[in-house]
Amino acid sequence: AWENEFGKGIVSGTVCDASKVDDCDALCTEVMNLFENQLHILVNNVGTNIRRPSTLDYTEDDLNVLARTNFLSCWRLSNKLQPALASAAAQDGDASIVHVSSVAGVIAMRS
C-alpha cells in the first residue's frame, strides 16, 4: 500500500493485453475485487501503431489490430468499470475517466 499526505491508498499493477477481450475481462474483475467495486479514476493509456510504406499496404487484419487496441479496449474498460466508477461517485461525489491519446491524431507522421 502507498501512503502520503492524503492518507492511505491502494496502488496495484497487473498485466493486460488490452486488445484481448479475456484479458480486459480479467482486469476488470481484479479491479472490482481489489477496490471493492469502487473506482475513483480509470486511466486508459493504451495504443499501438503499425507502419506501412503506403496506405495501400495496410491489411484488414492491421486495421482490426489498431481498432481493437486503440479504440475498443478503451470503450470496453470504460463500459465494464462504469458501475465501480458510478459507485465511487455516488459515495464521494466524483469519479473520472482519462483517455490518453497520441499526437499522431493531430499531426502527420512519416511511416
C-alpha positions as CSV (number, residue, x, y, z in Angstrom):
1,A,0.0,0.0,0.0
2,W,1.0,3.6,-0.6
3,E,0.7,6.4,1.9
4,N,1.1,10.2,1.5
5,E,-0.4,13.4,3.0
6,F,-3.9,12.3,1.8
7,G,-3.8,9.1,3.8
8,K,-3.5,5.5,2.8
9,G,-4.4,4.3,-0.7
10,I,-4.0,1.2,-2.8
11,V,-1.7,1.1,-5.8
12,S,-1.7,-2.0,-7.8
13,G,-0.4,-3.2,-11.2
14,T,-1.3,-6.0,-13.4
15,V,-0.5,-7.3,-16.9
16,C,-3.3,-7.0,-19.5
17,D,-3.2,-7.2,-23.3
18,A,-5.9,-4.6,-23.9
19,S,-6.6,-5.9,-27.4
20,K,-7.9,-9.2,-25.9
21,V,-11.4,-9.4,-24.5
22,D,-10.5,-12.1,-22.0
23,D,-7.6,-10.1,-20.6
24,C,-9.8,-7.0,-20.3
25,D,-12.5,-9.0,-18.5
26,A,-9.9,-10.5,-16.1
27,L,-8.5,-7.0,-15.4
28,C,-12.0,-5.6,-14.7
29,T,-12.7,-8.5,-12.3
30,E,-9.4,-7.9,-10.5
31,V,-10.1,-4.2,-10.2
32,M,-13.6,-4.7,-8.9
33,N,-12.4,-7.1,-6.3
34,L,-9.3,-5.2,-5.2
35,F,-11.2,-1.9,-4.9
36,E,-14.4,-3.3,-3.5
37,N,-16.5,-2.2,-6.5
38,Q,-15.5,1.4,-6.2
39,L,-13.1,3.1,-8.6
40,H,-12.3,6.8,-8.5
41,I,-10.2,7.1,-11.6
42,L,-9.6,5.0,-14.7
43,V,-6.7,6.0,-17.0
44,N,-6.9,4.4,-20.4
45,N,-3.4,4.7,-21.7
46,V,-3.0,2.0,-24.4
47,G,-2.2,2.3,-28.0
48,T,-0.2,0.8,-30.9
49,N,0.8,1.7,-34.4
50,I,1.5,-0.3,-37.5
51,R,3.8,1.4,-40.0
52,R,3.5,0.6,-43.7
53,P,5.1,2.3,-46.7
54,S,1.7,3.3,-48.1
55,T,-1.9,3.2,-47.1
56,L,-2.4,0.6,-49.8
57,D,-0.2,-1.7,-47.9
58,Y,-2.4,-2.0,-44.8
59,T,-4.5,-5.1,-44.5
60,E,-7.8,-5.7,-42.9
61,D,-6.0,-7.5,-40.1
62,D,-3.8,-4.5,-39.5
63,L,-6.9,-2.3,-39.1
64,N,-8.6,-4.8,-36.8
65,V,-5.5,-4.8,-34.5
66,L,-5.5,-1.0,-34.5
67,A,-9.2,-0.8,-33.7
68,R,-9.1,-3.5,-31.0
69,T,-6.2,-1.9,-29.3
70,N,-6.6,1.8,-29.7
71,F,-10.4,2.2,-29.6
72,L,-12.3,-0.9,-28.4
73,S,-10.1,-1.5,-25.4
74,C,-10.9,2.0,-24.0
75,W,-14.6,1.5,-24.7
76,R,-14.6,-2.0,-23.2
77,L,-12.7,-1.0,-20.0
78,S,-14.8,2.2,-19.5
79,N,-18.0,0.3,-20.1
80,K,-17.2,-2.6,-17.8
81,L,-15.8,-0.4,-15.0
82,Q,-18.6,2.1,-15.2
83,P,-20.5,0.5,-12.2
84,A,-17.4,0.9,-10.0
85,L,-16.9,4.5,-11.1
86,A,-20.6,5.3,-10.5
87,S,-20.4,3.7,-7.1
88,A,-17.4,5.8,-6.1
89,A,-19.0,8.9,-7.5
90,A,-22.2,8.3,-5.5
91,Q,-20.3,7.9,-2.3
92,D,-17.6,10.6,-2.7
93,G,-19.1,13.0,-5.2
94,D,-16.9,12.2,-8.3
95,A,-15.0,9.7,-10.4
96,S,-13.1,10.3,-13.6
97,I,-12.0,8.5,-16.8
98,V,-8.9,9.8,-18.5
99,H,-8.2,8.8,-22.1
100,V,-4.6,9.3,-23.1
101,S,-4.2,9.5,-26.9
102,S,-1.4,10.1,-29.3
103,V,-0.1,13.2,-31.0
104,A,-0.3,11.1,-34.2
105,G,-4.0,12.0,-34.3
106,V,-3.3,15.7,-34.9
107,I,-0.1,15.8,-36.9
108,A,1.2,13.9,-39.9
109,M,3.7,11.2,-39.1
110,R,6.0,9.7,-41.6
111,S,5.7,5.9,-41.9
